[in-house]
Amino acid sequence: MNDLVTKLVTEIGNTMKDFAQGKLPLPAAEEAYGRLLKECVQLEEEMTRKEAAEIVHGILYYHNVHNCCLHSAVYVRNAGTVVPVVSVGDPSMTGRIAAALSLEYIDDADEIIRIGGDRSGFSAHVVYAKKITQTKYPLLFAALSSSNHFTEEFFARAGNMLSILFQGNACPAQQYSYFDEVRKNVDDYIDRHLDRNHEIHVVIFVFRNIEKILSHMGFHTLLDVSKHITNMLHGAFPSDSLCVNPSFRMYLVFIHSLRGREDEIKKIKVEFNYQGLSLPYQRLSILLDIHSKRERLWYDVFQFENYIITGDSQLCGENR
């Protein structure tokens, strides 16, 4: 498998190099892009993805240590039963916590449920639980603690991190790919709204220096800022728009409308501030209609981000 990945990466690199040097005409480059994309997707499906599981495991471990917990885990509710997905702590507690969760109704993602010892059987310990996805089989984040130093604020932050990672996918963590979920949501939105009478405006926001501006405030602040930016975009654009963030510094808004409203949507302005700090950004709009080549969308999006990050002075976009 490593040899196949190396071969694919080498071929992608050579293709990009030939196209940049003018050795590969555009039609041939587009054909190669389609073929290489199919090979990449096939490899992704065949490989076991361990990275996401390691990230989730790290968040749970960090939560145990810094929030005085004996056990932290992600569970999935399936047909009335609760099953562990990934956990950190004493493994003997997993089944008892799952049994306690199966008796509780947790419907609000912002609500933290507290299960005392009389219901959980953990004596003086409390089980804290929070829904982190809104899927048919929702994921639940749960922790066990009896410490006075435990804070629900820290618990909620860890739950928000897990929610961002899973984004509504109730599959096992080792099979999870965040960008795949973003791409699926975007494809579904485009399929439902793009036709001969409607077009989709893709507005890209890139916050080039967001990590540099806020790095001294910690990782939790970055998560809070990301949520703040998303809320601002939801408020600025029509309510039926789709907002996704492939990374901390890039956010995309997809707006469907009748044809010919491009100038009207370009006039929508957004100012981003966080605790008195102005968050500068660069903005670019892409128009999708029934004739657009959908397979080029993500290439154009990431090419724009790359130009912003590398500081290409020839880029034409709206700078803020």
Salt bridges, closest charged atoms under 4 A:
GLU11 OE2 - ARG35 NH1 2.83
GLU30 OE1 - LYS293 NZ 2.96
GLU39 OE2 - ARG35 NH1 3.33
GLU44 OE1 - ARG49 NH2 3.96
GLU104 OE2 - ARG119 NH1 2.68
ASP107 OD1 - LYS131 NZ 3.59
GLU152 OE2 - ARG114 NE 2.45
GLU153 OE2 - ARG157 NH2 3.00
ASP180 OD2 - ARG49 NH1 3.10
ASP180 OD1 - ARG183 NH2 2.84
GLU181 OE2 - LYS184 NZ 3.49
ASP187 OD1 - ARG294 NH2 3.93
ASP188 OD2 - ARG192 NE 2.95
ASP191 OD1 - ARG294 NH2 3.10
ASP195 OD1 - HIS198 ND1 2.95
GLU199 OE2 - HIS201 NE2 3.49
ASP240 OD2 - HIS256 NE2 2.91
GLU262 OE2 - LYS266 NZ 3.61
GLU264 OE2 - ARG261 NH2 2.74
GLU271 OE2 - ARG320 NH2 2.29
ASP300 OD1 - ARG296 NH2 3.19
GLU305 OE2 - ARG249 NE 3.31
GLU318 OE2 - LYS269 NZ 3.39
GLU318 OE1 - ARG283 NE 3.83
GLU318 OE2 - ARG320 NH1 3.93
